[in-house]
Amino acid sequence: SRAARAPVRGGEGTGSSHGAMRAQTGCAACHLVDRYGTGPSFATPPSLVDVARDPETTPGVIRRQLSASHTLMPKMALSERDKDDLIAYILSLRYGTD
């Protein structure tokens, strides 16, 4: 079950590196995906740095956002590994290890 999974921590191993690559290819069309302003010029959706720094952001919250349909966010076909790696990458932005 999802609850039994070990917590995902940012900035460790290849998980956050793969997550950064997935963010570049899957998220950067709408979100700023790093601290350097990589992403669209309009940036209406929150930046991934802002998502990471929100005190209510947890691995579970990110997982639900990646899995849910949104009016403005397309449903993305992500494997569980891709979700884990994106979560690790997003949380690495909170801790400054990207």
Salt bridges, closest charged atoms under 4 A:
GLU12 OE2 - ARG9 NH1 3.21
GLU80 OE1 - ARG2 NH2 2.16
GLU80 OE1 - ARG63 NH1 3.23
GLU80 OE2 - LYS83 NZ 3.46
ASP82 OD1 - HIS18 NE2 3.68
ASP82 OD2 - ARG22 NE 3.54
ASP84 OD2 - ARG5 NH2 2.11
ASP84 OD1 - ARG63 NH2 2.42
ASP85 OD2 - HIS18 ND1 2.60
ASP85 OD2 - ARG81 NE 3.14
ASP98 OD1 - ARG35 NH1 1.97
